Amino acid sequence: MIITPKDSIAAKCRFLYYPDHLVRMPGPGQGFLNSLWRLFTEPIFEGIFTGLAVEPDRPRRSSDLEDESVGSFLERRLGNTHVGDNLASAILHGVYAGDIYQLSIKSLQPMAWHIEGRYGSLFTGMKRLLFEGVRDMDYRDTVLLSYMLRNPSDLAGGREALDASVYSFKQGIGALSDALVAVLKTNPKVLLKTGEEVNKLSFDGESNNVKVGTETRHMQCIH
């Protein structure tokens, strides 16, 4: 694993191009006044201060809303589209190569979704997390921590990853999918088919299986 620590130069120097020049993102070691000046003068940060000012008074989401896009979530909480279109869009497009108005906030930022649902406001929730000693943990992080506590040999690498700004693999992020394929090939219950288009998915409640339809086979059960 390749780990970039949070205190490295690479982690401290992040830039976004907007509208016609590179803008350094605020971060540690840059000086408070310099960062504050950029926040007030660079157009890319438009809407941040007004959004933060109104966010605590914005209404909580409807109880029947099960999910929404990242863009919709930010617009609803901050009262403007600037933060989403200028900042979140650039960051998430670089990571996921997707549209923030199509990407799920509940999937990509489950903690933000949870904080609003629990406290009614991101600002109120973050204040409690930061200043009142309350700590919420994402379910996936809880599962990972539980696994690592049962496997002490993995704790060292886990601590390094938690302290990382960015981490990857020597063979690139594709190492994850390659490892998954290698494991699946050893499972006698798994049939790997490549180069085929999946044209149908359905759930069989009686057998508790998922049925997959491809070009060569109409339906095939997956246990």
Backbone bond lengths (Angstrom), bond angles and torsions (degrees), N, CA, C in turn:
res aa  C-N    CA-C-N  psi(-1)  N-CA   C-N-CA  omega(-1)  CA-C   N-CA-C  phi
1 M - - - 1.453 - - 1.532 109.82 -
2 I 1.321 115.76 138.75 1.462 121.91 176.86 1.529 107.85 -103.36
3 I 1.327 116.24 120.13 1.464 121.11 -175.10 1.523 110.19 -116.89
4 T 1.329 115.96 128.90 1.462 121.98 174.07 1.524 108.12 -103.61
5 P 1.340 118.85 108.92 1.473 120.89 -177.35 1.528 112.09 -63.76
6 K 1.315 114.97 157.71 1.458 120.22 -179.10 1.520 112.76 -66.85
7 D 1.356 116.89 -22.46 1.454 119.40 -178.43 1.526 113.00 -95.80
8 S 1.324 118.39 9.79 1.458 121.04 179.44 1.528 110.50 -78.52
9 I 1.331 116.71 159.63 1.463 121.54 178.50 1.525 110.79 -61.09
10 A 1.323 116.51 -39.19 1.469 120.45 -179.35 1.522 111.37 -62.27
11 A 1.343 116.27 -36.61 1.455 119.59 -179.18 1.525 112.00 -74.23
12 K 1.335 116.79 -28.01 1.458 120.84 -176.76 1.526 112.77 -86.25
13 C 1.311 117.32 -16.71 1.473 120.95 -177.37 1.518 110.00 -112.34
14 R 1.311 116.85 94.09 1.459 122.88 177.61 1.523 108.44 -118.28
15 F 1.316 116.44 136.65 1.464 120.81 -176.54 1.525 110.59 -130.68
16 L 1.326 115.60 147.40 1.460 123.00 168.53 1.522 108.23 -125.37
17 Y 1.308 117.03 144.77 1.464 122.27 -179.12 1.521 108.88 -95.17
18 Y 1.353 116.80 111.10 1.470 120.51 179.89 1.519 109.84 -164.61
19 P 1.339 119.81 139.12 1.459 124.85 -21.42 1.532 112.08 -79.70
20 D 1.361 115.41 -21.04 1.463 119.21 -178.80 1.529 111.98 -141.08
21 H 1.345 116.73 18.34 1.461 120.52 -179.95 1.526 109.98 -156.54
22 L 1.328 115.44 162.43 1.460 120.76 178.56 1.528 110.41 -76.46
23 V 1.325 115.43 135.28 1.466 121.68 178.43 1.521 107.99 -120.23
24 R 1.321 115.68 123.54 1.459 119.61 178.91 1.522 109.51 -76.57
25 M 1.338 116.23 130.78 1.444 121.03 179.03 1.527 110.19 -77.03
26 P 1.330 117.62 140.54 1.462 120.36 178.91 1.524 110.88 -59.36
27 G 1.310 115.59 145.38 1.452 120.22 -179.68 1.509 111.04 -170.80
28 P 1.333 117.04 177.70 1.463 121.05 -178.54 1.524 111.94 -64.34
29 G 1.333 115.04 147.13 1.450 120.85 175.34 1.514 114.70 80.05
30 Q 1.336 118.75 10.25 1.462 121.03 -177.12 1.518 113.14 -102.33
31 G 1.307 116.70 -13.31 1.456 119.36 -175.80 1.516 110.89 94.05
32 F 1.315 116.53 128.35 1.462 121.22 -175.27 1.522 112.34 -62.13
33 L 1.330 116.74 -45.39 1.464 120.32 -176.31 1.526 111.89 -66.50
34 N 1.338 116.54 -38.67 1.466 119.92 178.35 1.525 111.19 -63.53
35 S 1.320 115.51 -44.38 1.467 119.99 179.56 1.517 110.70 -64.94
36 L 1.337 116.52 -42.58 1.464 120.39 -179.40 1.528 110.87 -64.48
37 W 1.330 116.60 -38.91 1.462 120.55 178.74 1.523 110.96 -61.67
38 R 1.337 117.08 -43.10 1.475 119.86 178.94 1.515 110.91 -65.17
39 L 1.332 117.22 -39.17 1.460 120.29 -179.51 1.525 111.63 -61.76
40 F 1.322 116.84 -33.25 1.465 120.82 -177.60 1.526 112.73 -87.92
41 T 1.315 117.21 -26.39 1.471 119.07 -170.94 1.518 114.89 -107.47
42 E 1.325 118.67 -23.00 1.461 120.39 -178.20 1.530 110.18 -85.51
43 P 1.342 117.61 127.89 1.478 121.22 -178.24 1.522 113.88 -58.77
44 I 1.341 117.68 -24.17 1.458 119.74 -176.88 1.527 111.94 -64.34
45 F 1.343 116.64 -23.87 1.462 120.64 -177.71 1.521 112.73 -94.17
46 E 1.327 117.16 10.74 1.461 120.46 178.85 1.525 110.71 -57.70
47 G 1.305 115.91 135.20 1.463 121.06 176.12 1.513 114.86 92.96
48 I 1.347 118.15 -10.67 1.464 119.44 -177.82 1.525 111.20 -67.15
49 F 1.338 117.03 -52.95 1.464 119.87 -175.00 1.519 111.89 -68.46
50 T 1.327 117.53 -42.47 1.470 119.24 177.83 1.521 110.53 -65.70
51 G 1.347 116.42 -36.65 1.455 119.68 178.45 1.515 112.36 -65.42
52 L 1.342 116.68 -43.94 1.464 120.54 178.50 1.524 111.41 -65.66
53 A 1.348 116.49 -32.15 1.463 120.02 -178.92 1.531 111.95 -68.27
54 V 1.327 116.60 -37.36 1.466 119.69 -175.97 1.524 112.89 -93.96
55 E 1.342 117.49 -15.94 1.469 120.31 -172.63 1.529 113.82 -56.65
56 P 1.346 120.43 -43.55 1.469 119.18 -179.16 1.524 113.95 -60.65
57 D 1.332 117.47 -25.70 1.460 120.95 -178.17 1.527 113.08 -96.67
58 R 1.312 116.74 -1.08 1.461 119.31 178.49 1.526 109.39 -71.72
59 P 1.343 118.13 142.66 1.472 119.78 -177.95 1.519 112.48 -65.77
60 R 1.313 114.87 147.31 1.455 121.69 175.74 1.525 109.60 -64.85
61 R 1.325 117.02 151.86 1.459 119.79 -179.40 1.527 111.06 -64.14
62 S 1.313 115.24 157.18 1.457 121.73 178.77 1.528 110.49 -63.16
63 S 1.296 116.96 142.87 1.471 121.49 -176.94 1.523 112.43 -66.12
64 D 1.333 117.54 -21.19 1.463 119.90 -179.60 1.534 112.48 -94.07
65 L 1.337 117.63 4.70 1.460 121.35 177.56 1.527 108.97 -83.91
66 E 1.327 117.11 111.99 1.456 121.62 -175.31 1.520 112.88 -89.21
67 D 1.320 118.13 -23.97 1.456 121.92 179.35 1.521 107.92 -170.94
68 E 1.321 117.17 164.88 1.448 122.11 174.74 1.517 108.69 -160.31
69 S 1.303 116.35 171.64 1.458 120.27 -179.05 1.527 110.59 -75.33
70 V 1.318 116.02 159.93 1.460 121.25 176.65 1.526 110.17 -59.65
71 G 1.332 116.78 -44.93 1.455 121.01 -179.64 1.514 112.73 -61.26
72 S 1.321 116.23 -43.64 1.459 120.58 179.31 1.525 110.90 -65.13
73 F 1.321 116.31 -41.11 1.466 121.21 -179.86 1.529 110.69 -61.02
74 L 1.347 117.13 -48.20 1.460 120.60 -178.96 1.529 111.72 -65.47
75 E 1.318 116.61 -40.45 1.460 119.90 178.72 1.527 110.79 -64.12
76 R 1.325 116.06 -41.05 1.466 120.17 -178.69 1.525 111.38 -67.98
77 R 1.338 117.62 -40.42 1.461 120.45 -177.54 1.534 112.72 -78.57
78 L 1.338 117.90 -36.85 1.464 121.00 -174.01 1.524 113.49 -99.82
79 G 1.320 117.35 -11.91 1.455 120.39 176.61 1.510 114.42 76.85
80 N 1.340 117.86 14.14 1.464 120.29 176.89 1.523 109.09 -155.55
81 T 1.332 115.52 166.29 1.463 120.91 -179.42 1.527 112.58 -101.31
82 H 1.333 117.03 -4.96 1.467 120.42 -173.57 1.527 112.29 -62.68
83 V 1.329 116.81 -46.95 1.465 120.35 -176.83 1.518 110.32 -63.04
84 G 1.312 116.39 -42.90 1.456 119.62 179.39 1.516 112.76 -67.31
85 D 1.320 116.31 -48.43 1.467 120.52 -176.02 1.526 112.69 -69.76
86 N 1.338 117.81 -36.05 1.460 120.63 -174.80 1.525 113.63 -89.71
87 L 1.316 117.64 -40.55 1.465 121.31 -173.90 1.518 112.75 -104.83
88 A 1.337 116.31 -61.75 1.464 119.62 -175.72 1.524 111.53 -60.32
89 S 1.334 116.37 -39.07 1.459 119.29 -179.35 1.518 111.67 -62.17
90 A 1.336 116.62 -43.50 1.467 120.40 -179.73 1.520 111.48 -63.71
91 I 1.324 116.18 -43.35 1.466 120.49 -177.03 1.532 111.10 -69.15
92 L 1.333 116.38 -50.55 1.462 119.40 -175.51 1.518 112.22 -72.54
93 H 1.321 117.10 -30.14 1.460 118.65 176.31 1.528 109.89 -66.04
94 G 1.334 116.01 -36.27 1.458 119.10 177.57 1.504 112.96 -69.24
95 V 1.337 117.25 -32.64 1.462 120.96 -178.04 1.525 111.52 -84.76
96 Y 1.344 116.83 -46.74 1.463 121.17 -172.07 1.526 113.61 -109.79
97 A 1.342 117.36 -5.98 1.464 121.17 -177.36 1.526 110.72 52.71
98 G 1.337 115.40 41.62 1.457 119.97 -177.97 1.512 112.43 -133.71
99 D 1.319 115.81 170.71 1.454 125.01 -178.88 1.530 108.57 -90.11
100 I 1.344 117.92 128.08 1.462 119.69 -178.10 1.521 112.10 -64.71
101 Y 1.334 117.00 -16.69 1.458 119.56 176.99 1.535 111.78 -90.37
102 Q 1.333 115.15 6.16 1.461 121.19 174.13 1.534 111.58 -122.39
103 L 1.325 117.10 -22.89 1.459 121.71 -178.54 1.528 110.65 -80.17
104 S 1.314 117.03 139.84 1.465 123.00 -175.96 1.518 111.94 -80.41
105 I 1.330 117.16 126.92 1.461 121.43 175.59 1.526 110.23 -67.86
106 K 1.307 117.19 -34.93 1.462 121.12 -177.80 1.519 111.05 -68.12
107 S 1.326 117.10 -29.97 1.462 120.92 179.52 1.525 112.20 -85.91
108 L 1.334 116.85 -41.56 1.461 120.00 -174.41 1.520 112.92 -87.72
109 Q 1.323 117.89 -34.01 1.460 121.78 -179.52 1.529 109.76 -131.71
110 P 1.327 116.48 64.21 1.471 119.02 -176.18 1.521 113.53 -61.77
111 M 1.346 117.98 -28.99 1.458 119.43 -179.75 1.522 111.37 -67.78
112 A 1.345 117.32 -41.02 1.466 120.22 177.28 1.527 110.61 -62.32
113 W 1.323 115.82 -41.66 1.465 120.82 177.96 1.526 110.61 -62.50
114 H 1.331 116.37 -43.06 1.460 121.55 -179.23 1.530 111.14 -67.04
115 I 1.335 117.12 -42.31 1.461 120.74 -177.78 1.528 110.70 -62.28
116 E 1.329 117.00 -43.52 1.462 118.29 178.25 1.518 110.85 -63.85
117 G 1.337 116.01 -42.55 1.457 119.07 -179.22 1.522 112.88 -64.05
118 R 1.327 116.90 -34.66 1.460 120.39 -176.86 1.517 113.13 -84.97
119 Y 1.351 116.91 -42.32 1.454 120.69 -174.20 1.524 113.88 -106.61
120 G 1.324 116.94 -11.51 1.456 120.25 179.15 1.505 114.36 83.90
121 S 1.335 116.80 -9.77 1.465 121.36 -177.20 1.516 108.75 -156.15
122 L 1.329 116.22 139.30 1.455 120.05 176.02 1.524 111.00 -66.23
123 F 1.337 116.91 -42.09 1.455 121.13 -178.90 1.531 110.56 -62.93
124 T 1.323 117.04 -45.56 1.460 120.75 179.90 1.519 110.98 -63.99
125 G 1.325 115.71 -42.72 1.460 119.41 179.94 1.518 112.53 -65.21
126 M 1.334 116.75 -44.76 1.457 120.09 -180.00 1.529 111.14 -66.20
127 K 1.330 117.57 -33.99 1.466 120.43 177.53 1.523 110.55 -62.51
128 R 1.306 116.32 -41.71 1.459 119.28 178.19 1.520 111.30 -66.88
129 L 1.333 115.92 -41.40 1.458 119.93 -179.63 1.522 111.38 -63.81
130 L 1.341 117.06 -38.87 1.460 121.24 -173.63 1.527 113.13 -86.27
131 F 1.321 117.69 -39.48 1.459 120.56 -169.26 1.526 114.95 -110.82
132 E 1.307 117.90 -15.37 1.454 119.31 -177.20 1.520 112.73 -111.65
133 G 1.318 116.81 8.51 1.459 119.94 174.72 1.513 114.70 74.29
134 V 1.332 117.33 11.03 1.465 120.44 177.59 1.523 108.00 -85.40
135 R 1.326 116.26 135.76 1.461 119.19 -179.90 1.522 110.08 -131.63
136 D 1.310 115.32 121.35 1.461 121.25 173.81 1.519 108.34 -102.19
137 M 1.311 116.73 145.71 1.457 121.08 179.63 1.515 109.27 -127.23
138 D 1.319 115.60 135.39 1.450 120.66 177.24 1.528 110.15 -62.19
139 Y 1.336 116.00 145.43 1.460 120.38 -177.08 1.519 111.98 -57.19
140 R 1.355 116.51 -40.26 1.460 119.50 -179.27 1.522 111.29 -65.64
141 D 1.350 116.88 -35.62 1.458 119.94 176.71 1.528 110.74 -68.73
142 T 1.325 116.53 -35.74 1.464 120.38 177.44 1.520 111.27 -63.03
143 V 1.336 115.58 -43.54 1.466 119.76 178.68 1.529 110.50 -62.90
144 L 1.344 116.58 -43.46 1.461 120.43 179.62 1.522 111.05 -63.29
145 L 1.345 117.10 -45.06 1.461 120.19 179.94 1.524 110.50 -62.76
146 S 1.331 116.96 -40.26 1.459 120.41 178.36 1.524 111.00 -60.80
147 Y 1.330 116.46 -42.36 1.463 120.61 178.08 1.518 111.02 -63.30
148 M 1.329 116.36 -43.82 1.458 120.05 -176.77 1.519 111.84 -67.82
149 L 1.324 117.35 -33.93 1.462 120.01 177.11 1.519 111.59 -68.18
150 R 1.328 115.82 -28.05 1.470 119.13 176.30 1.519 111.51 -81.82
151 N 1.338 115.81 -14.89 1.460 120.93 -179.57 1.524 108.83 -128.29
152 P 1.339 117.78 78.88 1.474 121.63 -174.05 1.517 113.71 -55.74
153 S 1.339 117.99 -26.97 1.465 119.52 -178.54 1.524 111.76 -64.51
154 D 1.344 117.99 -20.69 1.464 121.52 -179.30 1.530 112.82 -89.86
155 L 1.343 117.66 -6.94 1.451 120.14 -173.57 1.519 113.02 -66.16
156 A 1.340 117.81 -37.84 1.460 119.96 -176.95 1.516 111.13 -60.47
157 G 1.311 116.77 -51.01 1.455 120.46 178.45 1.509 112.01 -63.42
158 G 1.340 116.30 -33.98 1.454 120.18 179.44 1.516 111.97 -66.07
159 R 1.323 116.67 -40.65 1.465 119.91 178.34 1.526 111.11 -63.66
160 E 1.328 116.51 -40.28 1.464 119.95 178.57 1.525 110.46 -62.90
161 A 1.340 115.83 -40.90 1.465 119.38 -179.43 1.527 111.29 -66.25
162 L 1.343 116.92 -37.93 1.458 120.32 179.37 1.524 111.65 -65.68
163 D 1.329 116.78 -28.86 1.460 121.32 179.48 1.525 112.71 -90.69
164 A 1.320 117.17 5.86 1.462 120.80 -175.75 1.518 111.49 -89.44
165 S 1.326 115.52 146.93 1.451 120.62 170.21 1.521 109.53 -79.49
166 V 1.334 115.74 -45.21 1.459 123.33 177.51 1.519 107.22 -144.20
167 Y 1.314 116.65 142.88 1.464 119.14 172.71 1.519 109.83 -139.73
168 S 1.307 115.15 149.30 1.455 121.35 -178.93 1.525 107.93 -147.21
169 F 1.325 116.07 -163.20 1.456 121.44 -178.30 1.520 109.45 -127.64
170 K 1.329 116.68 154.78 1.454 121.09 -177.53 1.525 111.27 -60.08
171 Q 1.322 117.14 -32.41 1.460 121.06 178.73 1.532 111.89 -92.55
172 G 1.342 116.92 8.80 1.448 120.41 -178.40 1.519 111.54 87.76
173 I 1.337 116.13 174.12 1.451 121.13 -177.16 1.525 111.78 -65.05
174 G 1.351 116.08 -18.78 1.470 119.80 177.25 1.511 113.01 -63.68
175 A 1.344 117.74 -14.04 1.465 121.15 177.15 1.527 110.85 -60.04
176 L 1.334 117.51 -30.07 1.466 120.42 179.59 1.525 111.25 -66.83
177 S 1.336 116.05 -49.18 1.464 118.96 -179.84 1.524 110.96 -67.83
178 D 1.343 117.26 -35.12 1.474 119.72 177.78 1.523 110.80 -63.70
179 A 1.337 116.58 -40.79 1.468 120.39 178.96 1.526 110.74 -66.21
180 L 1.339 116.30 -38.35 1.466 120.18 178.59 1.518 110.71 -64.03
181 V 1.327 117.03 -43.77 1.468 120.99 178.13 1.515 110.83 -61.61
182 A 1.334 117.03 -42.66 1.466 120.78 -179.23 1.519 111.09 -61.38
183 V 1.329 116.95 -41.37 1.465 120.54 179.54 1.528 110.98 -68.29
184 L 1.324 115.98 -42.82 1.464 119.61 -178.44 1.532 111.72 -64.78
185 K 1.318 117.12 -32.37 1.458 120.25 179.43 1.524 112.57 -65.48
186 T 1.312 116.79 -23.92 1.473 120.32 179.15 1.519 112.21 -85.92
187 N 1.330 117.11 -7.43 1.467 121.01 -178.47 1.521 109.62 -91.67
188 P 1.329 118.55 117.05 1.471 120.72 -177.64 1.528 113.67 -65.78
189 K 1.314 117.91 -16.45 1.458 121.03 -179.47 1.528 112.63 -86.46
190 V 1.332 116.80 -3.61 1.455 120.79 -175.67 1.522 110.85 -107.42
191 L 1.316 116.10 130.42 1.459 122.11 174.41 1.521 107.89 -114.52
192 L 1.329 116.39 115.23 1.458 121.09 -179.18 1.529 109.81 -92.04
193 K 1.335 115.97 127.91 1.454 120.91 178.17 1.524 106.77 -128.68
194 T 1.316 116.82 124.47 1.463 121.14 -178.88 1.531 110.19 -112.28
195 G 1.302 115.32 156.72 1.455 120.67 177.46 1.507 114.28 72.38
196 E 1.343 118.08 18.20 1.466 121.49 179.13 1.513 109.93 -119.06
197 E 1.304 114.91 140.71 1.459 120.87 -179.93 1.526 109.91 -86.80
198 V 1.335 115.93 128.02 1.459 121.08 174.26 1.525 107.61 -82.84
199 N 1.333 115.98 120.13 1.461 119.43 -176.46 1.521 114.00 -111.41
200 K 1.349 116.02 -2.94 1.461 117.05 179.57 1.523 110.21 -160.76
201 L 1.321 115.69 140.50 1.466 123.01 174.23 1.519 107.94 -132.71
202 S 1.330 116.40 136.48 1.457 119.71 175.94 1.524 109.37 -150.75
203 F 1.329 115.68 154.88 1.459 121.19 -179.16 1.514 109.93 -107.63
204 D 1.334 115.69 128.15 1.454 122.20 177.82 1.523 108.23 -96.94
205 G 1.353 115.98 103.86 1.458 120.13 -176.62 1.510 113.70 -65.38
206 E 1.333 117.97 -30.03 1.464 120.31 -177.81 1.524 111.82 -70.30
207 S 1.326 116.72 -42.74 1.465 119.97 -178.81 1.522 112.73 -96.23
208 N 1.351 116.68 -7.09 1.462 122.30 -178.23 1.526 111.36 60.28
209 N 1.334 116.00 36.24 1.455 122.04 179.60 1.524 110.99 -117.09
210 V 1.303 115.77 158.65 1.461 121.75 173.26 1.521 108.01 -102.02
211 K 1.318 116.90 131.26 1.453 121.51 179.19 1.524 109.57 -101.62
212 V 1.326 115.41 129.75 1.453 121.94 -178.59 1.517 109.49 -114.87
213 G 1.308 116.24 127.48 1.457 120.95 177.30 1.512 110.76 -103.94
214 T 1.355 117.19 130.71 1.466 121.76 178.30 1.522 109.15 -124.13
215 E 1.322 116.10 -176.54 1.466 120.19 -178.27 1.514 111.82 -67.94
216 T 1.337 117.50 -37.03 1.460 120.29 -175.22 1.518 113.03 -92.69
217 R 1.335 116.41 -23.18 1.457 119.79 177.52 1.522 108.19 -128.00
218 H 1.339 114.14 132.77 1.468 117.65 -176.88 1.526 111.08 -64.12
219 M 1.307 116.03 -52.16 1.464 119.74 179.86 1.512 109.38 -146.42
220 Q 1.315 116.96 140.80 1.444 122.07 178.24 1.528 108.26 -139.28
221 C 1.318 117.16 133.58 1.451 121.21 -177.75 1.531 110.74 -79.77
222 I 1.316 115.02 140.29 1.462 122.21 172.45 1.513 107.91 -119.95
223 H 1.320 115.76 123.31 1.467 120.26 -177.32 1.516 110.80 -82.11
